[in-house]
């Protein structure tokens, strides 16, 4: 039995081979011919350059492609601009309420994740000026006060919204963990170990927020499903009440049909 013919490596991607029984030589000839035809489109000395169309490609929007309107759209610059407004499906007030709460928690989670930065700045100042005296002590206290104000502002901005949410959105456990973020953030840290514990506190807070978001996602799905079901039922009722589809319209037409049948039988 003759050995199986194989293409040289590099003609086809690794792992891909021609089907069994393929004439390798004919395959190579066809591949070369196809490549030559493709290259002719870009050879200026070849009559097939650009498919035989010798017109220069206009720049700056001077010609509109046929697929986009051609000559009829040549004055496209003079057309008025229109703003396209995306219309989203409305799944009702309940859906919007849960979705807004979910997005708010997402924003709070991002802010809590970076609140460690101003806390770290205050901690580093305490370590740097731990044994400062006289003028250095005065400068340290001034800088520390400014850093603590920045820290307290960041802590408040990151947690005030979530602490003010209702119990139907935030669990007591989540609220307590977020409050711990504020309490530990204001603690006078003077070493990396205490700061590391605070980082774990932030992670626990975001984990609790994630669990609340998980419950919200289910409520969002339920609200969306209920809205879609209500729309389908309303559409079915409307279809049942339309002319020719039975319902009230069909019931109203029934006496007239009966009278017409009775008159025809009487005439007979």
Backbone as CSV, one residue per row, in Angstrom:
resi,resn,N_x,N_y,N_z,CA_x,CA_y,CA_z,C_x,C_y,C_z
1,UNK,0.857,-1.190,0.000,0.000,0.000,0.000,0.892,1.239,0.000
2,UNK,0.545,2.174,-0.902,1.328,3.408,-0.991,1.134,4.244,0.263
3,UNK,2.177,4.908,0.739,2.036,5.750,1.946,1.071,6.898,1.691
4,UNK,0.361,7.295,2.732,-0.615,8.366,2.617,0.082,9.684,2.297
5,UNK,-0.470,10.403,1.302,0.099,11.680,0.934,-0.344,12.744,1.939
6,UNK,0.570,13.648,2.299,0.257,14.693,3.264,0.751,16.020,2.719
7,UNK,0.037,17.082,3.084,0.452,18.424,2.687,1.651,18.864,3.519
8,UNK,2.543,19.642,2.938,3.642,20.198,3.737,3.092,21.078,4.857
9,UNK,3.762,21.095,5.965,3.303,21.875,7.112,3.339,23.364,6.788
10,UNK,2.289,24.057,7.156,2.196,25.495,6.921,1.163,25.871,5.881
11,UNK,0.761,24.908,5.025,-0.266,25.211,4.023,-1.635,25.296,4.682
12,UNK,-1.916,24.371,5.601,-3.142,24.400,6.384,-2.791,24.548,7.860
13,UNK,-3.698,25.085,8.668,-3.411,25.219,10.106,-3.123,23.866,10.736
14,UNK,-2.351,23.879,11.821,-2.028,22.646,12.537,-3.294,21.962,13.017
15,UNK,-3.329,20.638,12.832,-4.485,19.869,13.275,-5.557,19.709,12.215
16,UNK,-5.422,20.400,11.078,-6.411,20.315,10.001,-5.761,19.639,8.805
17,UNK,-6.417,18.633,8.273,-5.878,17.895,7.144,-6.960,17.744,6.087
18,UNK,-6.568,17.410,4.872,-7.531,17.205,3.780,-8.267,15.900,4.010
19,UNK,-9.488,15.755,3.472,-10.242,14.509,3.645,-9.511,13.322,3.034
20,UNK,-9.748,12.136,3.531,-9.110,10.933,2.970,-9.462,10.786,1.486
21,UNK,-8.474,10.378,0.707,-8.692,10.164,-0.713,-8.482,11.387,-1.573
22,UNK,-8.171,12.542,-0.984,-7.957,13.771,-1.750,-6.673,13.673,-2.566
23,UNK,-6.763,14.119,-3.810,-5.575,14.176,-4.661,-4.738,15.374,-4.217
24,UNK,-3.620,15.106,-3.569,-2.820,16.168,-2.993,-2.298,17.121,-4.061
25,UNK,-1.853,16.587,-5.190,-1.310,17.437,-6.244,-2.379,18.350,-6.832
26,UNK,-3.564,17.788,-7.061,-4.646,18.615,-7.599,-5.080,19.665,-6.581
27,UNK,-5.067,19.286,-5.314,-5.421,20.235,-4.255,-4.448,21.409,-4.248
28,UNK,-3.153,21.116,-4.418,-2.139,22.180,-4.434,-2.298,23.069,-5.666
29,UNK,-2.627,22.457,-6.824,-2.824,23.255,-8.038,-4.022,24.186,-7.878
30,UNK,-5.126,23.652,-7.323,-6.328,24.478,-7.112,-6.046,25.605,-6.129
31,UNK,-5.268,25.296,-5.090,-4.943,26.309,-4.083,-4.086,27.424,-4.692
32,UNK,-3.131,27.027,-5.542,-2.273,28.028,-6.186,-3.077,28.896,-7.150
33,UNK,-3.998,28.283,-7.882,-4.820,29.035,-8.833,-5.725,30.029,-8.106
34,UNK,-6.283,29.580,-7.005,-7.151,30.469,-6.230,-6.360,31.646,-5.672
35,UNK,-5.133,31.366,-5.192,-4.306,32.438,-4.662,-3.892,33.418,-5.733
36,UNK,-3.630,32.891,-6.947,-3.242,33.773,-8.050,-4.398,34.688,-8.457
37,UNK,-5.615,34.148,-8.486,-6.784,34.958,-8.830,-7.022,36.059,-7.800
38,UNK,-6.776,35.729,-6.555,-6.950,36.734,-5.502,-5.914,37.845,-5.639
39,UNK,-4.665,37.449,-5.972,-3.589,38.434,-6.083,-3.769,39.337,-7.293
40,UNK,-4.440,38.833,-8.350,-4.637,39.641,-9.562,-5.419,40.914,-9.272
41,UNK,-6.291,40.886,-8.260,-7.122,42.055,-7.951,-6.284,43.238,-7.475
42,UNK,-5.062,42.959,-7.014,-4.217,44.010,-6.449,-2.972,44.291,-7.300
43,UNK,-2.895,43.663,-8.484,-1.774,43.871,-9.403,-2.188,44.906,-10.446
44,UNK,-1.613,46.104,-10.380,-2.019,47.198,-11.268,-1.776,46.875,-12.752
45,UNK,-0.848,45.990,-13.049,-0.568,45.636,-14.437,-1.496,44.544,-14.955
46,UNK,-2.341,44.013,-14.098,-3.247,42.932,-14.496,-4.599,43.510,-14.895
47,UNK,-5.240,43.017,-15.969,-6.557,43.537,-16.383,-7.654,43.301,-15.350
48,UNK,-7.427,42.399,-14.418,-8.429,42.141,-13.374,-8.214,43.002,-12.137
49,UNK,-7.325,43.982,-12.224,-7.084,44.876,-11.087,-8.387,45.572,-10.683
50,UNK,-8.794,45.417,-9.426,-10.056,45.959,-8.899,-11.245,45.473,-9.706
51,UNK,-11.169,44.213,-10.167,-12.283,43.644,-10.907,-12.509,44.285,-12.253
52,UNK,-11.503,44.923,-12.804,-11.638,45.570,-14.104,-12.187,46.976,-14.037
53,UNK,-12.528,47.468,-12.859,-13.047,48.835,-12.695,-11.859,49.765,-12.477
54,UNK,-11.573,50.625,-13.463,-10.407,51.501,-13.405,-10.683,52.842,-12.736
55,UNK,-11.894,53.070,-12.296,-12.211,54.344,-11.647,-11.466,54.456,-10.314
56,UNK,-10.935,55.641,-10.079,-10.245,55.870,-8.802,-11.256,55.929,-7.662
57,UNK,-10.855,55.412,-6.518,-11.743,55.434,-5.356,-11.795,56.851,-4.806
58,UNK,-12.983,57.503,-4.797,-13.079,58.878,-4.296,-12.907,58.927,-2.784
59,UNK,-12.290,59.989,-2.335,-12.058,60.153,-0.899,-12.971,61.243,-0.344
60,UNK,-13.130,61.236,0.991,-13.894,62.285,1.654,-15.393,62.182,1.488
61,UNK,-15.896,60.978,1.166,-17.344,60.820,1.035,-17.894,61.350,-0.260
62,UNK,-17.060,61.447,-1.295,-17.516,61.983,-2.578,-18.467,61.056,-3.307
63,UNK,-18.388,59.742,-3.045,-19.289,58.783,-3.685,-19.848,57.851,-2.630
64,UNK,-21.162,57.674,-2.683,-21.825,56.785,-1.735,-21.919,55.403,-2.369
65,UNK,-21.503,54.342,-1.686,-21.612,52.988,-2.242,-23.046,52.654,-2.631
66,UNK,-23.174,51.811,-3.657,-24.511,51.449,-4.145,-25.347,50.803,-3.044
67,UNK,-24.694,50.024,-2.201,-25.438,49.370,-1.132,-25.966,50.328,-0.085
68,UNK,-25.514,51.593,-0.112,-25.957,52.590,0.868,-26.768,53.722,0.216
69,UNK,-27.220,53.476,-1.026,-28.086,54.468,-1.671,-27.566,54.987,-2.990
70,UNK,-26.248,54.911,-3.210,-25.675,55.356,-4.481,-25.918,56.824,-4.758
71,UNK,-26.255,57.139,-6.018,-26.455,58.517,-6.472,-27.599,59.207,-5.743
72,UNK,-28.606,58.453,-5.349,-29.757,59.060,-4.669,-29.362,59.667,-3.334
73,UNK,-28.262,59.208,-2.750,-27.842,59.704,-1.440,-26.589,60.562,-1.545
74,UNK,-26.310,61.134,-2.739,-25.075,61.903,-2.906,-25.079,63.189,-2.074
75,UNK,-26.240,63.687,-1.712,-26.330,64.900,-0.891,-26.533,64.549,0.587
76,UNK,-25.890,63.481,1.027,-26.109,63.006,2.396,-25.663,64.014,3.440
77,UNK,-24.711,64.917,3.080,-24.252,65.904,4.062,-25.341,66.916,4.400
78,UNK,-26.278,67.130,3.469,-27.320,68.131,3.676,-28.514,67.586,4.448
79,UNK,-28.526,66.295,4.696,-29.653,65.688,5.407,-29.597,66.067,6.886
80,UNK,-30.755,66.303,7.496,-30.771,66.674,8.923,-30.356,65.502,9.796
81,UNK,-29.710,65.816,10.895,-29.303,64.786,11.832,-30.483,64.415,12.719
82,UNK,-30.661,63.147,12.939,-31.741,62.663,13.798,-31.145,61.832,14.922
83,UNK,-31.685,62.019,16.080,-31.197,61.286,17.251,-32.002,60.009,17.417
84,UNK,-31.306,58.898,17.434,-31.964,57.605,17.600,-32.136,57.321,19.088
85,UNK,-33.358,57.083,19.481,-33.664,56.809,20.882,-34.012,55.325,21.022
86,UNK,-33.241,54.640,21.843,-33.507,53.220,22.066,-34.703,53.072,23.007
87,UNK,-35.672,52.300,22.589,-36.873,52.083,23.385,-36.721,50.755,24.118
88,UNK,-36.661,50.833,25.429,-36.515,49.630,26.227,-37.892,49.127,26.675
89,UNK,-37.972,47.834,26.851,-39.215,47.245,27.322,-39.492,47.702,28.751
90,UNK,-40.744,48.006,29.019,-41.136,48.428,30.354,-41.777,47.242,31.062
91,UNK,-41.144,46.795,32.140,-41.654,45.638,32.872,-42.380,46.043,34.157
92,UNK,-42.715,47.306,34.267,-43.525,47.728,35.398,-42.749,48.367,36.534
93,UNK,-43.502,48.933,37.470,-42.922,49.660,38.589,-42.117,48.747,39.512
94,UNK,-42.614,47.537,39.732,-41.922,46.607,40.625,-40.543,46.251,40.069
95,UNK,-40.471,46.021,38.778,-39.198,45.689,38.127,-38.214,46.846,38.258
96,UNK,-38.695,48.062,38.004,-37.815,49.233,38.088,-37.304,49.450,39.506
97,UNK,-38.148,49.190,40.490,-37.734,49.380,41.876,-36.568,48.456,42.241
98,UNK,-36.695,47.176,41.905,-35.636,46.231,42.238,-34.382,46.486,41.410
99,UNK,-34.545,46.869,40.161,-33.392,47.137,39.309,-32.615,48.352,39.804
100,UNK,-33.320,49.399,40.205,-32.656,50.587,40.748,-31.876,50.245,42.017
101,UNK,-32.479,49.417,42.874,-31.795,49.019,44.109,-30.545,48.200,43.796
102,UNK,-30.635,47.324,42.814,-29.480,46.502,42.426,-28.338,47.371,41.918
103,UNK,-28.648,48.337,41.065,-27.617,49.210,40.514,-27.006,50.111,41.585
104,UNK,-27.830,50.541,42.537,-27.313,51.358,43.641,-26.318,50.560,44.481
105,UNK,-26.652,49.312,44.760,-25.730,48.456,45.522,-24.437,48.223,44.746
106,UNK,-24.547,48.118,43.449,-23.347,47.930,42.634,-22.408,49.129,42.767
107,UNK,-22.996,50.331,42.769,-22.205,51.551,42.923,-21.569,51.607,44.316
108,UNK,-22.335,51.267,45.338,-21.808,51.295,46.709,-20.682,50.282,46.880
109,UNK,-20.829,49.145,46.255,-19.809,48.098,46.365,-18.479,48.573,45.781
110,UNK,-18.538,49.286,44.666,-17.313,49.810,44.048,-16.657,50.867,44.933
111,UNK,-17.468,51.704,45.569,-16.912,52.753,46.426,-16.278,52.162,47.683
112,UNK,-16.896,51.132,48.249,-16.339,50.496,49.443,-15.020,49.811,49.119
113,UNK,-14.904,49.296,47.890,-13.693,48.578,47.499,-12.462,49.468,47.461
114,UNK,-12.652,50.793,47.336,-11.497,51.701,47.227,-11.389,52.652,48.415
115,UNK,-12.232,52.477,49.430,-12.195,53.400,50.562,-10.954,53.182,51.418
116,UNK,-10.260,52.083,51.168,-9.038,51.817,51.941,-7.927,52.828,51.646
117,UNK,-7.981,53.492,50.481,-6.923,54.429,50.110,-6.795,55.594,51.100
118,UNK,-7.866,56.357,51.376,-7.729,57.451,52.350,-7.438,56.953,53.766
119,UNK,-7.914,55.742,54.084,-7.591,55.173,55.401,-6.098,54.883,55.492
120,UNK,-5.514,54.395,54.410,-4.087,54.088,54.389,-3.236,55.356,54.495
121,UNK,-3.692,56.450,53.867,-2.943,57.712,53.925,-2.819,58.184,55.378
122,UNK,-3.930,58.139,56.107,-3.901,58.561,57.512,-3.010,57.637,58.340
123,UNK,-3.069,56.342,58.061,-2.241,55.388,58.798,-0.748,55.637,58.556
124,UNK,-0.372,55.905,57.321,1.035,56.153,56.998,1.552,57.417,57.665
125,UNK,0.704,58.438,57.789,1.127,59.665,58.477,1.441,59.388,59.940
126,UNK,0.610,58.565,60.581,0.858,58.251,61.996,2.177,57.501,62.165
127,UNK,2.454,56.581,61.242,3.696,55.810,61.328,4.904,56.702,61.054
128,UNK,4.779,57.571,60.060,5.902,58.422,59.666,6.284,59.427,60.744
129,UNK,5.250,60.007,61.398,5.523,61.064,62.390,5.264,60.558,63.809
130,UNK,5.484,59.290,64.032,5.177,58.710,65.333,5.942,59.389,66.464
131,UNK,7.194,59.714,66.256,8.028,60.317,67.310,8.362,61.779,67.016
132,UNK,7.505,62.441,66.241,7.778,63.839,65.874,7.635,64.755,67.094
133,UNK,8.406,65.848,67.099,8.377,66.813,68.202,8.415,68.235,67.642
134,UNK,7.979,69.172,68.476,8.053,70.605,68.175,7.369,70.931,66.845
135,UNK,8.133,71.590,65.934,7.534,72.030,64.672,7.063,70.846,63.824
136,UNK,7.838,69.779,63.867,7.435,68.591,63.100,6.109,68.037,63.621
137,UNK,5.938,68.124,64.939,4.705,67.645,65.551,3.515,68.509,65.117
138,UNK,3.730,69.803,65.057,2.668,70.725,64.638,2.274,70.469,63.187
139,UNK,3.284,70.287,62.317,3.007,70.009,60.904,2.288,68.669,60.755
140,UNK,2.692,67.689,61.556,2.072,66.356,61.504,0.603,66.431,61.879
141,UNK,0.293,67.137,62.953,-1.093,67.225,63.408,-1.976,67.927,62.384
142,UNK,-1.402,68.943,61.708,-2.170,69.641,60.681,-2.448,68.724,59.487
143,UNK,-1.442,68.015,59.034,-1.607,67.114,57.906,-2.530,65.950,58.260
144,UNK,-2.402,65.446,59.479,-3.234,64.331,59.907,-4.712,64.730,59.958
145,UNK,-4.970,65.963,60.426,-6.359,66.426,60.486,-6.975,66.481,59.084
146,UNK,-6.203,66.977,58.121,-6.709,67.023,56.751,-6.933,65.631,56.187
147,UNK,-6.017,64.698,56.465,-6.149,63.327,55.971,-7.349,62.626,56.598
148,UNK,-7.586,62.889,57.891,-8.735,62.264,58.559,-10.052,62.833,58.043
149,UNK,-10.070,64.118,57.707,-11.284,64.695,57.123,-11.592,64.045,55.768
150,UNK,-10.537,63.860,54.969,-10.720,63.184,53.673,-11.196,61.752,53.872
151,UNK,-10.622,61.084,54.858,-11.002,59.700,55.150,-12.459,59.601,55.588
152,UNK,-12.864,60.474,56.497,-14.245,60.441,56.987,-15.234,60.758,55.876
153,UNK,-14.857,61.686,54.994,-15.740,62.006,53.875,-15.898,60.827,52.934
154,UNK,-14.807,60.115,52.665,-14.865,58.941,51.786,-15.687,57.824,52.413
155,UNK,-15.533,57.627,53.720,-16.304,56.592,54.411,-17.798,56.902,54.378
156,UNK,-18.128,58.166,54.589,-19.534,58.565,54.566,-20.136,58.411,53.171
157,UNK,-19.388,58.835,52.148,-19.887,58.744,50.772,-20.081,57.299,50.345
158,UNK,-19.225,56.396,50.849,-19.289,55.001,50.431,-20.376,54.216,51.145
159,UNK,-20.790,54.668,52.336,-21.700,53.849,53.149,-23.043,54.506,53.467
160,UNK,-23.170,55.826,53.324,-24.404,56.508,53.743,-25.610,55.987,52.978
161,UNK,-25.471,55.806,51.672,-26.601,55.355,50.857,-27.070,53.977,51.261
162,UNK,-26.136,53.059,51.417,-26.511,51.675,51.705,-27.072,51.526,53.121
163,UNK,-26.552,52.333,54.060,-27.075,52.270,55.430,-28.494,52.834,55.523
164,UNK,-28.873,53.670,54.556,-30.214,54.249,54.565,-31.242,53.443,53.796
165,UNK,-30.847,52.302,53.232,-31.786,51.473,52.471,-32.715,50.699,53.401
166,UNK,-33.855,50.303,52.854,-34.866,49.604,53.651,-34.478,48.140,53.872
167,UNK,-35.192,47.499,54.793,-34.906,46.102,55.116,-35.247,45.159,53.967
168,UNK,-36.119,45.562,53.056,-36.466,44.682,51.941,-35.324,44.605,50.917
169,UNK,-34.363,45.513,51.023,-33.212,45.505,50.114,-31.956,45.010,50.821
170,UNK,-31.728,45.496,52.057,-30.499,45.197,52.806,-30.825,44.344,54.028
171,UNK,-30.049,43.295,54.231,-30.227,42.461,55.419,-29.562,43.125,56.623
172,UNK,-29.975,42.721,57.814,-29.371,43.267,59.038,-27.887,42.932,59.108
173,UNK,-27.522,41.754,58.635,-26.126,41.340,58.661,-25.280,42.225,57.745
174,UNK,-25.834,42.558,56.586,-25.108,43.423,55.651,-24.970,44.828,56.220
175,UNK,-26.041,45.325,56.815,-25.994,46.672,57.389,-24.963,46.749,58.522
176,UNK,-24.901,45.710,59.338,-23.945,45.697,60.445,-22.501,45.648,59.927
177,UNK,-22.273,44.894,58.856,-20.921,44.789,58.320,-20.486,46.097,57.666
178,UNK,-21.411,46.785,57.009,-21.088,48.083,56.401,-20.810,49.117,57.484
179,UNK,-21.566,49.063,58.582,-21.309,49.974,59.701,-19.934,49.707,60.305
180,UNK,-19.505,48.441,60.273,-18.182,48.088,60.785,-17.074,48.681,59.909
181,UNK,-17.363,48.836,58.617,-16.400,49.472,57.717,-16.100,50.897,58.186
182,UNK,-17.137,51.610,58.616,-16.962,52.981,59.087,-16.219,52.998,60.425
183,UNK,-16.656,52.131,61.344,-16.055,52.115,62.687,-14.572,51.769,62.638
184,UNK,-14.213,50.715,61.905,-12.809,50.325,61.828,-11.986,51.311,60.998
185,UNK,-12.630,51.951,60.020,-11.913,52.919,59.191,-11.472,54.142,59.971
186,UNK,-12.223,54.489,61.004,-11.884,55.655,61.815,-10.948,55.317,62.972
187,UNK,-10.607,54.039,63.105,-9.707,53.628,64.176,-8.295,54.149,63.884
188,UNK,-7.561,54.572,64.918,-6.220,55.121,64.742,-5.206,54.001,64.523
189,UNK,-5.104,53.562,63.268,-4.176,52.478,62.928,-2.738,52.995,62.923
190,UNK,-1.845,52.157,63.454,-0.429,52.551,63.487,0.481,51.431,62.985
191,UNK,-0.101,50.368,62.409,0.725,49.277,61.879,0.020,48.592,60.726
192,UNK,0.781,47.852,59.945,0.269,47.164,58.771,-0.679,46.017,59.130
193,UNK,-0.463,45.406,60.260,-1.311,44.285,60.675,-2.750,44.741,60.865
194,UNK,-2.922,45.865,61.554,-4.276,46.395,61.764,-4.902,46.809,60.436
195,UNK,-4.080,47.380,59.567,-4.580,47.793,58.249,-5.001,46.567,57.426
196,UNK,-4.250,45.479,57.544,-4.610,44.249,56.836,-5.940,43.702,57.300
197,UNK,-6.213,43.796,58.607,-7.513,43.367,59.131,-8.641,44.220,58.563
198,UNK,-8.348,45.499,58.337,-9.366,46.387,57.778,-9.689,46.000,56.326
199,UNK,-8.677,45.587,55.574,-8.900,45.137,54.196,-9.847,43.947,54.182
200,UNK,-9.684,43.024,55.115,-10.592,41.879,55.228,-12.007,42.337,55.590
201,UNK,-12.100,43.386,56.386,-13.402,43.944,56.741,-14.122,44.460,55.491
202,UNK,-13.391,45.129,54.615,-13.977,45.631,53.364,-14.455,44.481,52.487
203,UNK,-13.665,43.416,52.425,-14.044,42.263,51.606,-15.305,41.607,52.143
204,UNK,-15.417,41.506,53.471,-16.619,40.903,54.066,-17.853,41.755,53.770
205,UNK,-17.688,43.069,53.794,-18.814,43.958,53.499,-19.296,43.764,52.063
206,UNK,-18.366,43.678,51.131,-18.750,43.484,49.735,-19.353,42.107,49.501
207,UNK,-18.932,41.117,50.257,-19.543,39.796,50.153,-20.999,39.828,50.618
208,UNK,-21.262,40.570,51.690,-22.639,40.693,52.178,-23.501,41.455,51.165
209,UNK,-22.928,42.486,50.562,-23.669,43.230,49.543,-23.984,42.326,48.356
210,UNK,-23.025,41.487,47.992,-23.239,40.560,46.878,-24.397,39.607,47.180
211,UNK,-24.496,39.129,48.401,-25.592,38.232,48.771,-26.938,38.944,48.660
212,UNK,-26.976,40.227,49.043,-28.220,41.004,48.894,-28.557,41.188,47.419
213,UNK,-27.550,41.416,46.591,-27.786,41.570,45.162,-28.304,40.272,44.548
214,UNK,-27.843,39.146,45.061,-28.292,37.851,44.555,-29.796,37.687,44.777
215,UNK,-30.281,38.123,45.943,-31.722,38.074,46.213,-32.475,39.052,45.318
216,UNK,-31.884,40.218,45.090,-32.520,41.205,44.224,-32.652,40.694,42.789
217,UNK,-31.653,39.955,42.329,-31.710,39.412,40.971,-32.911,38.491,40.807
218,UNK,-33.191,37.688,41.817,-34.351,36.806,41.751,-35.647,37.611,41.731
219,UNK,-35.700,38.680,42.523,-36.892,39.538,42.521,-37.057,40.255,41.184
220,UNK,-35.935,40.619,40.563,-35.995,41.245,39.240,-36.554,40.266,38.219
221,UNK,-36.085,39.011,38.273,-36.579,37.997,37.344,-38.068,37.732,37.556
222,UNK,-38.486,37.649,38.805,-39.896,37.388,39.105,-40.777,38.537,38.611
223,UNK,-40.326,39.783,38.822,-41.104,40.945,38.377,-41.200,40.983,36.853
224,UNK,-40.112,40.644,36.191,-40.113,40.632,34.722,-41.048,39.548,34.193
225,UNK,-40.994,38.373,34.822,-41.855,37.272,34.387,-43.330,37.612,34.608
226,UNK,-43.636,38.237,35.750,-45.021,38.612,36.032,-45.520,39.660,35.048
227,UNK,-44.648,40.604,34.681,-45.025,41.643,33.720,-45.296,41.037,32.350
228,UNK,-44.433,40.138,31.910,-44.618,39.501,30.609,-45.885,38.658,30.584
229,UNK,-46.172,37.964,31.681,-47.384,37.155,31.753,-48.629,38.036,31.680
230,UNK,-48.589,39.186,32.375,-49.721,40.103,32.330,-49.959,40.655,30.934
231,UNK,-48.868,40.975,30.227,-48.999,41.488,28.858,-49.575,40.433,27.928
232,UNK,-49.150,39.174,28.101,-49.667,38.092,27.263,-51.149,37.858,27.507
233,UNK,-51.543,37.912,28.780,-52.963,37.728,29.099,-53.803,38.870,28.551
234,UNK,-53.284,40.099,28.627,-54.018,41.245,28.092,-54.148,41.143,26.582
235,UNK,-53.068,40.679,25.918,-53.118,40.528,24.469,-54.112,39.445,24.070
236,UNK,-54.187,38.356,24.874,-55.127,37.279,24.576,-56.568,37.745,24.734
237,UNK,-56.820,38.538,25.777,-58.176,39.067,25.985,-58.575,40.023,24.866
238,UNK,-57.624,40.853,24.433,-57.912,41.789,23.353,-58.188,41.049,22.049
239,UNK,-57.425,39.972,21.811,-57.628,39.183,20.603,-58.964,38.467,20.641
240,UNK,-59.345,37.991,21.825,-60.631,37.291,21.946,-61.799,38.231,21.746
241,UNK,-61.648,39.503,22.056,-62.739,40.467,21.932,-62.810,41.163,20.595
242,UNK,-61.879,40.868,19.670,-61.878,41.540,18.370,-62.881,40.901,17.429
243,UNK,-63.404,41.639,16.387,-64.395,41.103,15.452,-63.873,39.861,14.744
244,UNK,-64.758,38.859,14.644,-64.403,37.635,13.951,-63.635,36.664,14.809
245,UNK,-63.400,37.029,16.063,-62.620,36.169,16.939,-63.432,35.677,18.139
246,UNK,-64.736,35.799,18.082,-65.567,35.375,19.198,-65.633,36.440,20.249
247,UNK,-65.812,36.077,21.510,-65.863,37.049,22.593,-67.121,37.893,22.492
248,UNK,-67.028,39.169,22.954,-68.193,40.048,22.949,-68.665,40.338,21.538
249,UNK,-67.687,40.523,20.623,-68.070,40.832,19.246,-68.834,39.666,18.635
250,UNK,-68.364,38.431,18.883,-69.044,37.266,18.339,-70.414,37.095,18.942
251,UNK,-70.541,37.369,20.256,-71.835,37.241,20.918,-72.832,38.251,20.385
252,UNK,-72.339,39.472,20.064,-73.237,40.501,19.546,-73.714,40.158,18.144
253,UNK,-72.876,39.457,17.375,-73.245,39.133,16.004,-74.166,37.922,15.926
254,UNK,-74.252,37.111,16.961,-75.038,35.883,16.937,-76.516,36.118,16.670
255,UNK,-77.210,37.087,17.346,-78.646,37.298,17.066,-78.913,37.659,15.610
256,UNK,-78.052,38.474,15.020,-78.259,38.883,13.631,-78.165,37.687,12.706
257,UNK,-77.231,36.782,12.971,-77.089,35.578,12.149,-78.314,34.693,12.294
258,UNK,-78.801,34.550,13.525,-79.986,33.713,13.761,-81.206,34.258,13.028
259,UNK,-81.370,35.582,13.037,-82.504,36.190,12.344,-82.420,35.957,10.840
260,UNK,-81.205,36.051,10.295,-81.009,35.852,8.862,-81.348,34.393,8.466
261,UNK,-80.958,33.448,9.291,-81.259,32.041,9.019,-82.751,31.781,9.076
262,UNK,-83.406,32.372,10.101,-84.870,32.169,10.244,-85.619,32.762,9.061
263,UNK,-85.179,33.918,8.581,-85.848,34.561,7.448,-85.676,33.727,6.191
264,UNK,-84.483,33.143,6.028,-84.255,32.301,4.849,-85.120,31.063,4.885
265,UNK,-85.284,30.461,6.067,-86.123,29.260,6.178,-87.599,29.590,5.955
266,UNK,-88.036,30.771,6.430,-89.435,31.173,6.229,-89.751,31.408,4.757
267,UNK,-88.745,31.975,4.064,-88.950,32.238,2.628,-89.031,30.953,1.836
268,UNK,-88.322,29.926,2.329,-88.348,28.661,1.628,-89.704,28.003,1.781
